[in-house]
Amino acid sequence: YLSGTELLDKGDACGAARALFKAARLQPDDAKVQTALQTIASRADAPPSLLERLCEDSDLNVQSRALRNPSLPPGALDRFANASSWNTRLNIALNPSTSTSLLQALAHDEDPEVREQAQRRLDGAPPARRDPGARQREARDPSASPEALSRLALDEDAQTRAAVAAHFKTPESVLARLAHDEHWQVVEAIAR
């Protein structure tokens, strides 16, 4: 993965991606490889075709960063806005390059968070950031649904993700992803 990040620093995003995709195939659980892919997915100079590929990466953090990247082409924004995953649609609503017409469609999405974020963008308001304490309480709530826990597992707050990792209703696929979280508290919560 080092050769990939070095290539990226030299401006060779395609070469970097090839090196990192190869490393990801050989070491799919390597946190450093995933972090490097997240870095590429966040870069404004990432080639559009690479961003589109990263939008479908198995790591949701890589996906989210690529879907929010303003360099993602309009055709890709349109395609991913129709995805079955609420998380994909939410990230498209948060992408600063998403067109007004697409935001208007997402403002009528079936998922309330997608609707809220799209409407906030249409209103010119910044993305809503809920109180981390409220998200932590939601993640600890015994009546939380697996869908809500899946959404909260993507939270930027490590304590919220740790609460999700410890929750008895968290889906196995989410736990598998959280087992590779960069924060030890999240990984430790799974072991409990």
C-alpha positions as CSV (number, residue, x, y, z in Angstrom):
1,Y,0.0,0.0,0.0
2,L,2.9,2.4,0.5
3,S,3.7,2.4,-3.2
4,G,0.1,3.3,-3.8
5,T,0.2,6.3,-1.4
6,E,3.6,7.4,-2.8
7,L,2.2,7.3,-6.4
8,L,-0.8,9.3,-5.2
9,D,1.5,11.9,-3.7
10,K,3.3,12.1,-7.1
11,G,0.0,12.8,-8.8
12,D,-0.5,9.3,-10.3
13,A,-3.9,8.6,-8.9
14,C,-4.5,5.7,-11.4
15,G,-1.3,4.0,-10.5
16,A,-2.0,4.5,-6.9
17,A,-5.4,3.0,-7.2
18,R,-4.0,0.0,-9.1
19,A,-1.5,-0.6,-6.3
20,L,-4.0,-0.2,-3.6
21,F,-6.7,-2.4,-5.3
22,K,-4.0,-5.1,-5.6
23,A,-3.1,-4.7,-1.9
24,A,-6.8,-4.7,-1.0
25,R,-7.3,-8.0,-2.8
26,L,-4.2,-9.5,-1.1
27,Q,-4.9,-8.0,2.3
28,P,-8.7,-7.2,2.4
29,D,-8.7,-6.6,6.2
30,D,-5.6,-4.4,6.3
31,A,-6.7,-1.1,7.9
32,K,-3.8,0.8,6.3
33,V,-5.0,-0.2,2.8
34,Q,-8.5,0.9,3.6
35,T,-7.3,4.2,5.0
36,A,-5.3,4.8,1.8
37,L,-8.4,4.0,-0.3
38,Q,-10.4,6.4,1.9
39,T,-7.8,9.1,1.2
40,I,-8.0,8.6,-2.5
41,A,-11.8,8.6,-2.4
42,S,-11.7,12.0,-0.7
43,R,-9.2,13.6,-3.1
44,A,-10.6,16.3,-5.5
45,D,-8.1,15.2,-8.2
46,A,-9.2,11.5,-8.2
47,P,-10.1,10.4,-11.7
48,P,-13.9,10.1,-12.1
49,S,-13.7,6.5,-13.3
50,L,-11.8,5.6,-10.1
51,L,-14.3,7.4,-7.9
52,E,-17.1,5.5,-9.5
53,R,-15.3,2.2,-8.7
54,L,-14.7,3.3,-5.1
55,C,-18.4,4.1,-4.8
56,E,-18.9,0.4,-5.0
57,D,-16.1,-0.6,-2.6
58,S,-16.9,-3.2,0.1
59,D,-15.7,-0.8,2.8
60,L,-18.6,1.7,3.6
61,N,-16.1,4.4,4.7
62,V,-14.5,4.3,1.3
63,Q,-17.9,4.3,-0.4
64,S,-19.1,7.2,1.6
65,R,-16.1,9.3,0.9
66,A,-16.3,8.6,-2.9
67,L,-20.0,9.2,-3.0
68,R,-19.5,12.6,-1.3
69,N,-16.6,13.6,-3.5
70,P,-17.6,16.7,-5.6
71,S,-15.6,15.3,-8.5
72,L,-18.0,12.4,-8.9
73,P,-19.5,12.9,-12.4
74,P,-23.2,13.9,-12.7
75,G,-24.1,10.6,-14.4
76,A,-22.7,8.7,-11.5
77,L,-24.6,10.9,-9.0
78,D,-27.8,10.1,-10.9
79,R,-27.1,6.4,-11.0
80,F,-26.2,6.1,-7.3
81,A,-29.2,8.3,-6.3
82,N,-31.4,5.3,-7.3
83,A,-29.5,2.8,-5.3
84,S,-31.4,0.5,-2.9
85,S,-29.0,1.4,0.0
86,W,-30.3,4.4,2.0
87,N,-26.6,5.1,2.9
88,T,-25.7,5.5,-0.8
89,R,-28.6,7.9,-1.3
90,L,-27.8,9.8,1.8
91,N,-24.2,10.4,0.6
92,I,-25.5,11.5,-2.8
93,A,-27.7,14.0,-1.0
94,L,-24.6,15.3,0.9
95,N,-22.5,15.6,-2.2
96,P,-22.0,19.3,-3.0
97,S,-22.2,18.6,-6.7
98,T,-25.6,17.0,-6.6
99,S,-27.9,18.9,-8.9
100,T,-31.0,20.7,-7.6
101,S,-33.3,18.4,-9.6
102,L,-31.7,15.3,-8.0
103,L,-31.9,16.9,-4.5
104,Q,-35.6,17.6,-5.2
105,A,-36.1,13.9,-6.0
106,L,-34.2,12.8,-2.9
107,A,-36.3,15.2,-0.8
108,H,-39.1,12.7,-1.4
109,D,-37.0,9.6,-0.5
110,E,-38.4,6.8,1.6
111,D,-35.7,7.2,4.2
112,P,-36.3,10.2,6.6
113,E,-32.6,11.0,6.9
114,V,-32.1,11.2,3.2
115,R,-35.2,13.4,2.9
116,E,-34.0,15.7,5.7
117,Q,-30.5,16.1,4.3
118,A,-31.7,16.7,0.7
119,Q,-34.2,19.3,1.9
120,R,-31.5,21.0,4.0
121,R,-29.4,21.3,0.9
122,L,-32.3,22.7,-1.1
123,D,-32.9,25.2,1.6
124,G,-29.2,26.2,1.6
125,A,-28.7,25.0,5.1
126,P,-25.6,23.0,6.2
127,P,-25.9,19.3,6.7
128,A,-27.6,18.4,9.9
129,R,-25.3,17.2,12.6
130,R,-27.1,15.6,15.4
131,D,-25.8,15.6,19.0
132,P,-23.3,12.7,19.5
133,G,-24.9,12.0,22.9
134,A,-28.3,11.5,21.3
135,R,-26.8,9.2,18.7
136,Q,-25.0,7.2,21.5
137,R,-28.3,6.9,23.4
138,E,-30.0,5.8,20.2
139,A,-27.3,3.1,19.6
140,R,-27.7,1.8,23.2
141,D,-31.5,1.7,23.0
142,P,-32.7,-1.9,23.3
143,S,-35.5,-1.2,20.9
144,A,-33.2,0.1,18.2
145,S,-33.8,-1.6,14.8
146,P,-31.0,-3.4,12.9
147,E,-31.5,-0.7,10.1
148,A,-30.9,2.1,12.6
149,L,-27.9,0.4,14.0
150,S,-26.5,-0.1,10.5
151,R,-26.9,3.6,9.9
152,L,-25.3,4.5,13.3
153,A,-22.4,2.2,12.6
154,L,-21.3,4.7,10.0
155,D,-21.3,7.6,12.5
156,E,-18.1,9.7,12.8
157,D,-18.3,9.4,16.6
158,A,-16.3,6.4,17.9
159,Q,-18.4,6.0,21.0
160,T,-21.5,5.8,18.9
161,R,-19.9,3.0,16.8
162,A,-18.8,1.3,20.0
163,A,-22.3,1.3,21.3
164,V,-23.5,-0.2,18.0
165,A,-20.8,-2.9,18.2
166,A,-22.0,-3.9,21.7
167,H,-25.7,-3.9,20.7
168,F,-27.3,-7.4,20.6
169,K,-29.4,-6.5,17.5
170,T,-26.5,-5.3,15.3
171,P,-26.3,-7.4,12.1
172,E,-23.4,-9.7,11.6
173,S,-22.3,-7.9,8.5
174,V,-22.0,-4.6,10.4
175,L,-20.1,-6.3,13.2
176,A,-17.7,-7.7,10.6
177,R,-17.0,-4.2,9.3
178,L,-16.7,-2.7,12.8
179,A,-14.2,-5.4,13.8
180,H,-11.7,-3.4,11.6
181,D,-12.6,0.0,13.0
182,E,-9.6,2.3,13.5
183,H,-10.6,2.9,17.2
184,W,-9.8,0.2,19.7
185,Q,-12.9,1.0,21.8
186,V,-15.1,-0.1,18.8
187,V,-13.2,-3.4,18.3
188,E,-13.1,-4.1,22.0
189,A,-16.9,-3.6,22.3
190,I,-17.4,-6.5,19.8
191,A,-15.4,-8.8,22.0
192,R,-17.6,-8.2,25.0
